[in-house]
């Protein structure tokens, strides 16, 4: 078995490192079965042009606490873009795929490809928590405020949700799972049971979940391994041929592998000097 994978999907990650700082923090121990991690962003674009950051689709539900982007974001099928401007700090929560139905109180498919207000899920205290994040003196205060919000909305992970989490973990651990039939064999569930489980608790079909992991792996390799043999990469990822891989890659990223590589490696030009107050 391979090491557990978490698709992060930041496009042009090397260039992005000059635009903002990103740190990841573990949740409170009581939240570990629901939350993979908190991610904290800081950026300061004062005196500089806005910067558009693109993020590949992924399976997780995210709750975000930013002045211009607060909400609960369901699993997405399209690349997400956000424009960074001004001086901002904020926090996002990456929930373990399969676990969020407990907070939502309904099928996760209902929030796929869309966002809902934080208060719709976490109640009136969500606004207080968002303000605490905005004014926090450091990352620890941000993380503490959101841990407290989630703990105040205490939920229980039901057996079906645990099955869903375990099914996604199977995909995350084993890159050799490239078809739903293999996932069924690994989990001991029927195809229909897996499909129902994913619709209810993950928010997307199992075939799409597998594709997300494969294509995030591909995007990472394309941007970190230098010149890429795309036919060889397709084989390594379990595709029957290169054209099938390219079609899938374009579906997830909106670009061919070659276009994605050029975009990721080019990055923004030199930034103008600015006076920061």
VENPEPE-V831157 format. One record per residue. RES is the residue in three letters. PSI is psi in whole degrees, 0 to 359 (999 if undefined). Layout:
BEGIN
res=RES psi=PSI
res=RES psi=PSI
END
This chain:
BEGIN
res=UNK psi=144
res=UNK psi=168
res=UNK psi=146
res=UNK psi=131
res=UNK psi=140
res=UNK psi=111
res=UNK psi=125
res=UNK psi=319
res=UNK psi=22
res=UNK psi=117
res=UNK psi=136
res=UNK psi=53
res=UNK psi=324
res=UNK psi=315
res=UNK psi=324
res=UNK psi=331
res=UNK psi=338
res=UNK psi=351
res=UNK psi=333
res=UNK psi=165
res=UNK psi=138
res=UNK psi=125
res=UNK psi=150
res=UNK psi=137
res=UNK psi=140
res=UNK psi=153
res=UNK psi=175
res=UNK psi=145
res=UNK psi=325
res=UNK psi=344
res=UNK psi=1
res=UNK psi=330
res=UNK psi=350
res=UNK psi=327
res=UNK psi=129
res=UNK psi=310
res=UNK psi=164
res=UNK psi=140
res=UNK psi=130
res=UNK psi=131
res=UNK psi=141
res=UNK psi=136
res=UNK psi=155
res=UNK psi=99
res=UNK psi=17
res=UNK psi=131
res=UNK psi=7
res=UNK psi=157
res=UNK psi=151
res=UNK psi=154
res=UNK psi=128
res=UNK psi=120
res=UNK psi=132
res=UNK psi=144
res=UNK psi=133
res=UNK psi=156
res=UNK psi=147
res=UNK psi=170
res=UNK psi=337
res=UNK psi=148
res=UNK psi=136
res=UNK psi=136
res=UNK psi=124
res=UNK psi=143
res=UNK psi=82
res=UNK psi=151
res=UNK psi=323
res=UNK psi=6
res=UNK psi=66
res=UNK psi=137
res=UNK psi=177
res=UNK psi=118
res=UNK psi=121
res=UNK psi=173
res=UNK psi=139
res=UNK psi=152
res=UNK psi=353
res=UNK psi=158
res=UNK psi=136
res=UNK psi=136
res=UNK psi=143
res=UNK psi=135
res=UNK psi=125
res=UNK psi=124
res=UNK psi=155
res=UNK psi=201
res=UNK psi=121
res=UNK psi=146
res=UNK psi=148
res=UNK psi=174
res=UNK psi=145
res=UNK psi=151
res=UNK psi=124
res=UNK psi=108
res=UNK psi=146
res=UNK psi=127
res=UNK psi=130
res=UNK psi=344
res=UNK psi=346
res=UNK psi=343
res=UNK psi=330
res=UNK psi=322
res=UNK psi=321
res=UNK psi=324
res=UNK psi=17
res=UNK psi=175
res=UNK psi=136
res=UNK psi=337
res=UNK psi=337
res=UNK psi=340
res=UNK psi=11
res=UNK psi=137
res=UNK psi=25
res=UNK psi=171
res=UNK psi=150
res=UNK psi=154
res=UNK psi=145
res=UNK psi=319
res=UNK psi=335
res=UNK psi=334
res=UNK psi=317
res=UNK psi=3
res=UNK psi=186
res=UNK psi=334
res=UNK psi=346
res=UNK psi=324
res=UNK psi=319
res=UNK psi=316
res=UNK psi=319
res=UNK psi=321
res=UNK psi=323
res=UNK psi=321
res=UNK psi=316
res=UNK psi=323
res=UNK psi=2
res=UNK psi=146
res=UNK psi=348
res=UNK psi=174
res=UNK psi=321
res=UNK psi=321
res=UNK psi=320
res=UNK psi=309
res=UNK psi=318
res=UNK psi=319
res=UNK psi=319
res=UNK psi=324
res=UNK psi=315
res=UNK psi=321
res=UNK psi=314
res=UNK psi=321
res=UNK psi=328
res=UNK psi=341
res=UNK psi=50
res=UNK psi=132
res=UNK psi=170
res=UNK psi=137
res=UNK psi=110
res=UNK psi=163
res=UNK psi=318
res=UNK psi=322
res=UNK psi=321
res=UNK psi=322
res=UNK psi=318
res=UNK psi=315
res=UNK psi=315
res=UNK psi=324
res=UNK psi=317
res=UNK psi=322
res=UNK psi=326
res=UNK psi=315
res=UNK psi=318
res=UNK psi=325
res=UNK psi=329
res=UNK psi=98
res=UNK psi=346
res=UNK psi=346
res=UNK psi=103
res=UNK psi=358
res=UNK psi=153
res=UNK psi=325
res=UNK psi=323
res=UNK psi=322
res=UNK psi=319
res=UNK psi=317
res=UNK psi=322
res=UNK psi=323
res=UNK psi=343
res=UNK psi=16
res=UNK psi=156
res=UNK psi=163
res=UNK psi=315
res=UNK psi=320
res=UNK psi=318
res=UNK psi=317
res=UNK psi=316
res=UNK psi=316
res=UNK psi=315
res=UNK psi=320
res=UNK psi=317
res=UNK psi=318
res=UNK psi=334
res=UNK psi=323
res=UNK psi=7
res=UNK psi=162
res=UNK psi=153
res=UNK psi=327
res=UNK psi=320
res=UNK psi=322
res=UNK psi=315
res=UNK psi=318
res=UNK psi=319
res=UNK psi=314
res=UNK psi=316
res=UNK psi=315
res=UNK psi=332
res=UNK psi=320
res=UNK psi=315
res=UNK psi=315
res=UNK psi=320
res=UNK psi=315
res=UNK psi=321
res=UNK psi=325
res=UNK psi=355
res=UNK psi=348
res=UNK psi=11
res=UNK psi=204
res=UNK psi=132
res=UNK psi=133
res=UNK psi=99
res=UNK psi=327
res=UNK psi=317
res=UNK psi=322
res=UNK psi=320
res=UNK psi=317
res=UNK psi=315
res=UNK psi=330
res=UNK psi=0
res=UNK psi=15
res=UNK psi=149
res=UNK psi=334
res=UNK psi=166
res=UNK psi=322
res=UNK psi=323
res=UNK psi=317
res=UNK psi=313
res=UNK psi=320
res=UNK psi=314
res=UNK psi=317
res=UNK psi=317
res=UNK psi=323
res=UNK psi=318
res=UNK psi=319
res=UNK psi=343
res=UNK psi=3
res=UNK psi=157
res=UNK psi=163
res=UNK psi=319
res=UNK psi=317
res=UNK psi=318
res=UNK psi=317
res=UNK psi=317
res=UNK psi=317
res=UNK psi=315
res=UNK psi=327
res=UNK psi=337
res=UNK psi=306
res=UNK psi=179
res=UNK psi=161
res=UNK psi=181
res=UNK psi=143
res=UNK psi=146
res=UNK psi=152
res=UNK psi=147
res=UNK psi=155
res=UNK psi=120
res=UNK psi=130
res=UNK psi=999
END
